[in-house]
Amino acid sequence: MSIKWGKQITLILLLLLCLLMTINQPVYASESSNNEAIAAKIFEINCAGCHMNGSNIIRRGKNLKINALKKYHMDSIAAITEIVTNGKNNMSAYKDKLTATEIQNVAEYVLKQAENNWK
């Protein structure tokens, strides 16, 4: 009886391991590029009015180019997420307009675009 019980426990543990492996799947390129396309569209709708191609029509020096992001300590996903979420000075908050995931995706998009000189 104890041998059967041991096999059942082993089988259950293997099933749990398989389940955990499917839950923690890595993000594949197609998913990543889809998130980037969605983030680009969100940026176009909500941000490009003031920040077309990484510029800033309100305050020229506070643009989304990599040098400006570094100068103002905004060159991280966390910093960009914070300002998009809560706003600052002339920058509106988007926490009531976008989901946390959308804000995260836009922050990643902005940083990637800045690193590629908005090309």
FENURUR-V65402 format. One line per field, one symbol per residue. ss: DSSP state (~ for helix, > for strand, _ for the rest). A space follows every 50 residues. Layout:
# FENURUR-V65402
ss: ???
This chain:
# FENURUR-V65402
ss: _~~~~~~~~~~~~~~~~~~~~~~_____~~~~~~~~~~~~~~~~~~_~~~ ~~~~___________~~~~~~_____~~~~~~~~~~_>__>________~ ~~~~~~~~~~~~~~~____
